[in-house]
Amino acid sequence: MSAAATPPPASILLVDDYPANILALEAILQPLGHRLVRASSGQEALKAVLQHELALIIMDVQMPELDGFQTATLIKMRDRSRHIPIIFLTALSKDAAHVFQGYAHGAVDYLMKPYDAQILRSKVSVFVELWQRGELLKQREATLRELERERLQRQSAARYRALIEAMPQAVVAMRASGEIYYCNSVWQGYTGCDVQATHA
């Protein structure tokens, strides 16, 4: 990441139906300085995905109505959110088939409770940094597109002026007030008026 570039602020969605678990996650992640968004159900998580630009989702697997796997499936079905990495947290099962199910539903990581706070912070930092790098790249690409658009506009204006200068007719452009803001050399030669000198 360029030292001159400021990484954009990251938002992390925390999804768990137990408020105490959300509080524990917030206590672990707040030192990283990112914006933490709460959701207490799968339905709330889906709304939050629509309302926020998220760098990462940390989601409990075992929730009523929409569980973590079902919620992740719906998130991954939407073009706007399918790229968001999801870390599953669960105390449900260490069984390999259950863990594989988590990855099959779009997880980038799967942690068992109780998890190590330092490990979770480290994993979150990695995913957030990847997101920030991607956002900075998008910003640079947008800047380059804008510079190219301005270059093409200048090039087009130069061609237009060259065409006007090559015309044998006098060409003059006036504002609504009657002020002349452009004229070609034929007009200048005919009137002796130098618009550039007038505006200098």
Phi, psi and chi 1 to 4 in degrees:
 res  aa     phi    psi   chi1   chi2   chi3   chi4
   1 MET       -  134.9 -132.4  178.2  -72.3      -
   2 SER   -64.8  139.7  168.6      -      -      -
   3 ALA   -66.5  -27.1      -      -      -      -
   4 ALA   -80.4  -19.4      -      -      -      -
   5 ALA   -87.6  138.1      -      -      -      -
   6 THR   -97.7  119.0  -57.2      -      -      -
   7 PRO   -61.1  138.2  -19.8   31.1      -      -
   8 PRO   -67.7  151.0   24.0  -32.3      -      -
   9 PRO   -64.9  140.8   22.4  -31.6      -      -
  10 ALA  -104.1  145.1      -      -      -      -
  11 SER  -114.4  133.5  -66.0      -      -      -
  12 ILE  -119.5  127.6  -58.6  168.3      -      -
  13 LEU   -91.8  125.5  176.8   60.9      -      -
  14 LEU  -107.5  120.5  -49.6  177.7      -      -
  15 VAL  -120.9  115.6 -170.9      -      -      -
  16 ASP  -162.5  139.5 -160.5  -55.6      -      -
  17 ASP   -83.1   -5.4   56.8  -43.4      -      -
  18 TYR  -104.4  115.4  -76.4   97.4      -      -
  19 PRO   -54.7  -35.4  -25.5   34.7      -      -
  20 ALA   -63.0  -36.0      -      -      -      -
  21 ASN   -68.3  -38.6  -69.2  -17.1      -      -
  22 ILE   -63.4  -44.2  -66.4  -80.1      -      -
  23 LEU   -60.8  -40.3  -73.5  171.3      -      -
  24 ALA   -64.6  -42.8      -      -      -      -
  25 LEU   -63.1  -42.9  -78.6  172.2      -      -
  26 GLU   -61.6  -41.6  -72.5  176.5  -24.2      -
  27 ALA   -63.1  -36.4      -      -      -      -
  28 ILE   -72.8  -39.9  -69.1  169.0      -      -
  29 LEU   -94.0  -20.2  -60.2  177.9      -      -
  30 GLN   -56.0  -36.5  -87.2  173.1  -11.2      -
  31 PRO   -59.3  -20.4  -25.9   35.1      -      -
  32 LEU   -74.8  -19.2  -62.4  178.0      -      -
  33 GLY    82.9   14.9      -      -      -      -
  34 HIS   -92.8  163.2  -54.5  -54.8      -      -
  35 ARG   -79.6  127.3 -178.1  170.6 -179.6 -121.2
  36 LEU  -107.2  123.5  -55.5  177.2      -      -
  37 VAL  -108.1  131.5 -179.8      -      -      -
  38 ARG   -95.7  146.1  -72.3 -179.6  168.0 -150.9
  39 ALA  -147.0  130.2      -      -      -      -
  40 SER  -100.5    7.8   61.0      -      -      -
  41 SER  -160.8  168.7   66.5      -      -      -
  42 GLY   -62.3  -39.8      -      -      -      -
  43 GLN   -62.3  -43.3  -68.5   88.9  -22.1      -
  44 GLU   -64.8  -35.6  -78.4 -171.0   19.4      -
  45 ALA   -63.2  -42.2      -      -      -      -
  46 LEU   -63.2  -38.8  -65.1  175.3      -      -
  47 LYS   -65.9  -42.8  -71.0  177.6 -175.2  175.1
  48 ALA   -63.3  -35.6      -      -      -      -
  49 VAL   -63.0  -34.8  165.8      -      -      -
  50 LEU   -75.5  -28.9  -66.7  175.6      -      -
  51 GLN   -92.1  -19.8  -66.5  168.2  -12.0      -
  52 HIS  -128.4  151.6  -57.4  -82.7      -      -
  53 GLU   -90.2  106.0 -172.4   69.5   29.6      -
  54 LEU  -102.3  140.1  -61.3  170.3      -      -
  55 ALA   -90.3  -26.6      -      -      -      -
  56 LEU  -163.1  149.7  176.8   66.5      -      -
  57 ILE  -122.3  129.5  -61.0  170.9      -      -
  58 ILE  -113.6  117.9  -58.9  175.0      -      -
  59 MET  -134.6  135.5 -177.2  156.6   46.0      -
  60 ASP   -72.1  144.8 -176.6   39.5      -      -
  61 VAL   -79.9  -46.6  171.3      -      -      -
  62 GLN   -90.9   99.6 -162.9  171.3   13.6      -
  63 MET  -135.6  150.3  -64.7 -174.3  -67.8      -
  64 PRO   -69.7  160.8   24.5  -32.6      -      -
  65 GLU    61.9  -92.8  -63.7 -176.4   39.8      -
  66 LEU   -94.0  113.7  -81.9  178.7      -      -
  67 ASP   -81.2  179.6   66.3   22.2      -      -
  68 GLY   -61.3  -40.8      -      -      -      -
  69 PHE   -64.3  -45.2  -66.5  156.9      -      -
  70 GLN   -63.8  -41.6  -67.2  167.2  -35.9      -
  71 THR   -63.6  -43.2  -56.0      -      -      -
  72 ALA   -62.3  -40.2      -      -      -      -
  73 THR   -59.5  -44.3  -61.5      -      -      -
  74 LEU   -67.0  -38.1  -67.4  171.9      -      -
  75 ILE   -63.2  -42.7  -71.5  170.3      -      -
  76 LYS   -73.1  -15.5  -65.3  -62.4  179.0 -178.8
  77 MET   -77.9  -18.8  -74.2  172.3   61.9      -
  78 ARG   -92.9  132.7  -63.7  171.1  173.0  168.5
  79 ASP   -57.6  -39.3  -72.1  -22.1      -      -
  80 ARG   -67.3  -26.3 -176.2  170.2 -177.5 -102.0
  81 SER  -121.2   -1.6   56.4      -      -      -
  82 ARG   -65.6  -22.0   67.0  176.3   53.3 -169.7
  83 HIS   -84.5  -10.1   64.1  -77.6      -      -
  84 ILE   -71.3  123.4  -55.9  172.1      -      -
  85 PRO   -69.1  144.8   19.5  -27.0      -      -
  86 ILE  -123.9  128.1  -61.1  172.5      -      -
  87 ILE  -105.7  121.0  -64.0  176.4      -      -
  88 PHE   -89.4  138.7  -80.8  129.6      -      -
  89 LEU  -117.7  134.1  -57.7  176.7      -      -
  90 THR  -155.7  150.0 -175.0      -      -      -
  91 ALA  -111.7    9.7      -      -      -      -
  92 LEU   -73.0  -55.2 -166.4   61.0      -      -
  93 SER  -157.9  138.9  172.8      -      -      -
  94 LYS   -96.5    4.1  -64.7 -177.1 -179.0 -179.9
  95 ASP   -59.1  136.6 -178.3   72.8      -      -
  96 ALA   -59.5  -37.0      -      -      -      -
  97 ALA   -65.5  -37.4      -      -      -      -
  98 HIS   -69.8  -40.4 -166.7   78.9      -      -
  99 VAL   -63.9  -43.3  172.9      -      -      -
 100 PHE   -60.7  -36.9  177.1   76.9      -      -
 101 GLN   -60.2  -38.3 -171.1  179.8    0.0      -
 102 GLY   -62.0  -46.0      -      -      -      -
 103 TYR   -66.1  -35.4  -72.3  113.6      -      -
 104 ALA   -65.3  -24.4      -      -      -      -
 105 HIS   -93.4   13.7  -77.3   82.4      -      -
 106 GLY   102.9    9.5      -      -      -      -
 107 ALA   -72.3  145.0      -      -      -      -
 108 VAL   -97.9  -15.2  -66.0      -      -      -
 109 ASP  -158.1  159.7 -147.3  -25.5      -      -
 110 TYR  -144.2  108.0 -165.7  101.1      -      -
 111 LEU  -110.9  139.6  -62.9  179.5      -      -
 112 MET   -91.7  140.2  -57.6  -59.8  -59.0      -
 113 LYS   -83.8  141.9  -61.5  176.7 -177.4  176.5
 114 PRO   -76.3  134.7   28.3  -32.5      -      -
 115 TYR  -100.3  160.0   46.6   81.3      -      -
 116 ASP   -81.6  125.2 -177.5  -83.1      -      -
 117 ALA   -61.3  -40.5      -      -      -      -
 118 GLN   -66.6  -39.6 -172.7   57.9   46.8      -
 119 ILE   -63.9  -44.0  -70.8  174.9      -      -
 120 LEU   -61.6  -45.5  179.1   59.6      -      -
 121 ARG   -59.5  -41.3  -91.4 -164.3  -62.0  -93.5
 122 SER   -64.4  -43.5  -62.9      -      -      -
 123 LYS   -65.0  -43.0  -71.3  177.2 -178.9  -70.4
 124 VAL   -61.6  -42.5  166.9      -      -      -
 125 SER   -59.4  -40.2  -65.9      -      -      -
 126 VAL   -64.3  -48.4  168.6      -      -      -
 127 PHE   -67.3  -38.1  -73.6  114.8      -      -
 128 VAL   -66.2  -41.3  167.2      -      -      -
 129 GLU   -63.4  -39.7 -175.7  177.2   -7.3      -
 130 LEU   -60.9  -42.8  -73.3  172.2      -      -
 131 TRP   -63.0  -44.7  177.6   84.1      -      -
 132 GLN   -63.1  -39.2  -71.7  175.6  -34.9      -
 133 ARG   -61.7  -41.8  -74.3  178.0 -178.8  -89.4
 134 GLY   -63.6  -41.1      -      -      -      -
 135 GLU   -66.6  -40.1  -68.5  -59.3  -59.2      -
 136 LEU   -63.7  -38.2  -75.3  172.7      -      -
 137 LEU   -63.7  -41.7 -176.8   58.7      -      -
 138 LYS   -61.7  -42.0  -71.7  179.3 -167.8  174.8
 139 GLN   -62.1  -42.9  -69.5  174.1   11.8      -
 140 ARG   -64.5  -41.4  -69.1 -168.8 -168.6  108.3
 141 GLU   -63.7  -39.9  -71.9  173.4  -12.4      -
 142 ALA   -65.0  -39.8      -      -      -      -
 143 THR   -63.8  -43.2  -60.1      -      -      -
 144 LEU   -64.1  -39.9  -71.7  173.5      -      -
 145 ARG   -62.8  -40.6  -76.7 -165.5  -60.1  -90.0
 146 GLU   -67.0  -41.5  179.5   61.8   20.2      -
 147 LEU   -62.9  -40.3  -69.8  172.1      -      -
 148 GLU   -66.1  -39.5  178.1   64.2    9.4      -
 149 ARG   -62.5  -43.4 -174.7 -175.0   66.3   79.9
 150 GLU   -64.6  -39.6  -69.6  173.7   -1.5      -
 151 ARG   -62.5  -42.9 -174.3 -170.9   69.4   80.3
 152 LEU   -66.1  -37.1  -69.5  172.7      -      -
 153 GLN   -64.3  -43.6  -77.6 -178.4  -22.9      -
 154 ARG   -63.3  -40.8  -73.2 -166.5  -59.2  -88.5
 155 GLN   -63.5  -42.7 -165.0  176.8   64.8      -
 156 SER   -64.9  -42.0  177.0      -      -      -
 157 ALA   -63.9  -38.9      -      -      -      -
 158 ALA   -65.2  -41.3      -      -      -      -
 159 ARG   -64.0  -40.5  -78.9 -161.3  -58.6  -95.3
 160 TYR   -63.3  -44.0  179.6   68.5      -      -
 161 ARG   -65.8  -39.5  -74.3  178.5 -178.1  -93.3
 162 ALA   -62.7  -38.1      -      -      -      -
 163 LEU   -64.9  -43.8  177.3   63.0      -      -
 164 ILE   -65.0  -40.1  -69.2  174.5      -      -
 165 GLU   -64.9  -30.1  -75.7  -62.0  -37.2      -
 166 ALA   -79.3  -12.7      -      -      -      -
 167 MET   -72.8  142.4  -66.4  174.3   63.8      -
 168 PRO   -78.4  -11.7   27.0  -33.2      -      -
 169 GLN   -87.1  154.0  -65.2   87.7    2.2      -
 170 ALA   -76.0  131.7      -      -      -      -
 171 VAL  -125.0  129.8  176.7      -      -      -
 172 VAL  -138.1  143.4   63.1      -      -      -
 173 ALA  -122.2  131.0      -      -      -      -
 174 MET  -123.8  150.9  -64.3 -177.5 -179.0      -
 175 ARG   -81.2  171.4  -66.0 -170.5  171.6   86.6
 176 ALA   -59.5  -27.2      -      -      -      -
 177 SER   -76.7   -8.0   62.6      -      -      -
 178 GLY    95.6   -3.1      -      -      -      -
 179 GLU   -73.8  129.7  177.2 -168.3    6.3      -
 180 ILE   -80.7  126.1  -62.7  172.9      -      -
 181 TYR  -115.0   -8.6   64.1   88.6      -      -
 182 TYR  -157.4  142.9  175.1   77.3      -      -
 183 CYS  -153.2  153.9   64.0      -      -      -
 184 ASN   -88.0  176.1   67.4   -5.3      -      -
 185 SER   -65.9  -28.3   55.9      -      -      -
 186 VAL   -64.0  -43.6  175.7      -      -      -
 187 TRP   -63.7  -43.1  170.9  -91.9      -      -
 188 GLN   -61.4  -41.8  -70.2  179.9   16.4      -
 189 GLY   -67.0  -32.5      -      -      -      -
 190 TYR   -76.3  -39.8  177.8   70.3      -      -
 191 THR  -103.0  -20.8   63.3      -      -      -
 192 GLY    78.5    6.3      -      -      -      -
 193 CYS   -90.5  126.9  173.1      -      -      -
 194 ASP  -108.5  102.0 -173.4  -13.5      -      -
 195 VAL   -60.9  -41.6  174.5      -      -      -
 196 GLN   -61.8  -42.5  -70.8 -175.4  -13.6      -
 197 ALA   -66.5  -35.3      -      -      -      -
 198 THR   -64.4  -36.4  -57.1      -      -      -
 199 HIS   -92.8   -1.1  -71.2  -84.5      -      -
 200 ALA   -71.7      -      -      -      -      -
